[in-house]
Amino acid sequence: MAKSFKQLDAQLSEYILSRSRISVQSSRMNSKLEKYVLRILTEVLEKLGQSRYIEMLYTITKEMAINGVKANQKRVFFEDLGLDIRNLDHYDQGLAQFKQNFSEKMADEYGKRCLARGVFVKITVTYTIEGLVVEVVNNTPVIEIEESRMREKMKKAMEYNDIAEFYMDNMDNTEGAGLGIALIMILLKSENIDPNLFRIQTDVGETTARVEIPFTDNYVTIRSKEINQVGNNK
């Protein structure tokens, strides 16, 4: 169960010393959440002797969280307009209105609406001396059209090593989430980490964005475990 900000503030250092898994949950992205994410990652990575990853991993985690929060708020926005997000005509109409109306004030308001409806993002950091995993789960699923567009963005981002170059080549048809995905993959490449260790998975009621950071050659990725499990079940 994710801890409240107040509990984390009082017990965070103790948790990091004694545990290998920490979660924080919120319905909006604000300075308070950013503060705790940075603190968690800083103390965990310093404990593991991997401080060089702090800035990169904080940026990646923040991007995953922003994407998750925005996806949740978009669904509540559609509900408030009485639009069916799975209807293509409704989707295009609602998305255009969401982009047009989106602002910091709106994000704060819809953060409150998400909280009232039990819609949230949970950030979980799991770690060993071999490697670290950050998962960002938002409790709304990705619909088919969004998943298709997202996969296309990830595929295209594989071709780039510079975020400015990606932006210049895609500035006419890339929304914020597309830039966020490209930034995550380019940052991983800059540290010689396989960008395939950034994954987005969707289930019936939730979407999970996950990044893995190996610290040693002994680290076994979640992806390889999943592939082996599928092979063993055949």
N, C-alpha and C positions, 0 to 999 in steps of 0.2 A: 504493500500500500504506500502510495506517495506521501511524503511528509509535508506538513504545512511550512510556509516560509519561517514562521516564528519558531517552530520546532527545529528546523534546520539551522537557524541562526545560533541557537543555544547549543546545539549538539553536533554540528557538522564536523568539526575537527576530530571529535571522539569517534564518529561514525567512520571517517576515513581511516583512522588508525586501526579500527577493529573489524571493519567490514570490507567486502569486495564488490558491493552493489549499492548504489544510491539512486533514489528517484526524487524528482520534483515535478509537481503538476500545476498547470495554470490554464485559464481560459483566454488569456490574452498575453501578448508580448509587450512587456514594459521594462522600465529600468530596474525594477525589483527582481524580475525573473532573470534578466541579463546579469545582474550582480551575482546572483546565486550560481548561475551556470558557470560564470568565470571563476568564482571562488572554488566550486567543486572541482573543475578541471585543473586549476592551478595547484590545489593541495594534493590531488590525486597524482598528477604528473610529477610534482616535486617529490612526493613520497616514493615514486617508482624510479626516480633519477632520469626522467624523460622530459625535463622542462622545455626542451627545444620545440616540443609540439604544442605548447600552450596556445600561442597565437593562432596557429593554423586550425587546431581542433575547436577553439572557441568560435572562430569564424564559421566553420562548417556546422557546428551544433546550432549556432544562432540562425543560420540559413535554413536548416531543416525545421527548426521550431517556427520560424516566420512562415514558411510554406504550409506547415500543419495548421497553425492558427488561422491563416488566411483562408485555407480550404474549409475549415470549420465555419468561419464567419460567412463565407460565401453561401454555404448551404442554409444557414439561418436566414440570410438575406433573401434567398429564393423562397423559403417557406413564408416569410413575411409578405412577399409579393404574390403569394398564391400560385407560384410557378412550379412545374414539375421538372426537376433538374435532369431527368432522364429523357425528357422529350426534347429532340434536337432543336425545334423552333423555340421552345421555351428557354433552352439552354443559351442559345445565341442572344436572345433578347435579354435574359437576366444577366449574362456575363457582360454585355455592353453597358447595362445600367450600373452594375457593380463597379466596373472600372471607372465609369464616369463619376460616380458618387464617392468613390473611396477616398478617405482622408484620415488624418490622425484622429480627429474627433469621432469619425464614424467607426474606426477600429476600436476605440475605447468604448463606445456605446455598444457595439456588437460583441465585445469581450464580455460585457455585463450580461447581455442577452444569452450568450453561450453558457455562462456560468449558471444562469437561472434555469437553463434547459439541460444541464448536466453534460454539456459538450466541452471537451477539454483536450489539451495536449499533455502527454506525460513524457518527460525526458529521463532516461535511465542510463547510468554509467556503470559498466561492469568491467572489472580489470583483474589481471594477474601480472606477475613479473614478465610473462611472455607477450602480453598484448592487452589492448583495451578496446571495448566496444561501446559506442554510443547509439542508443535507439531512441527515436522520437515517434511516439504513437499518438495519432489523433483518432478519436472514436467516431469518425465518419468514413465511409468507404470511398474509393476512387471510382467514378463511373467509367464506362467503357471508352467514351470519347476522350476523357481526360487522360486515361491510362495510355491510350494510343499516342496522344500528343506528347505525353511525358516520356515515353520510350523513344520517340523520335528525337526529342531534345537531348536525351542521354546519348543516343547514337551519334548525333551531330557533334556534341561536346567532345567526344573521343578524338576528333580530328584536330583539336586545338591545344596549344600549350600556353596561350596568352589570353587573358580575359578581355583585354581591350580589342584584340583582333577578332575574338568571337563576337563582341558587341557590334563592331563596325560592320561585320559581314551579316549580322542578323538583326540589326536595329529596327528594321521595318516590320518584322513579324515575331519578335520575341518579347514576351511579357516578363514580369519580375521573376516568376518561378523558373522560367527558362534560363535566365541569367544566373539565378541561384544554383541551379543544377550544374551549369557549366563551371561556375566558380568552384564548387566543391570538387569536381573532377580534376580541374586544372591545379588546384592546391595539392591534391593527392599526388598528381604527377610530379609536381615541383619537389616533393620529398621522396621521389622514387618509390611511391606506394601505388600498387595496382589500383587504378580507378574502378575496377570491377568490385572492389571491396566496399564501394558505395552502392547500396541496393535500396529499392523501394518495392514493398510488397503490399498487396491489398487483400483483405478478407471480407467476410460478409458485413461486419460492423465496424471495421477499423482499417487504418492505413499505417504502415510502419516504414519509416526511413531509417536506414542503419549504415553506420560506417565503422570499419574495423581498422585498427592501427597495430600492426605487428611490431613488437620490440626485438624479437629474436627469431632465428630461423626455425626454432622449435614450435612457434605458434601455429596452431591448426585453425584455419578459418572456419567460420560457421558455414560458409558456402560449400567448402570441401566436405564438411560433415554431412550436409544435406545431400550432396551428390552421391556420397558413399552409401548413405542410408537408402536412397532410391535404388542404387545398384544392388544392395544386399536384399532388397525386398522383391527383386525380380525373380 
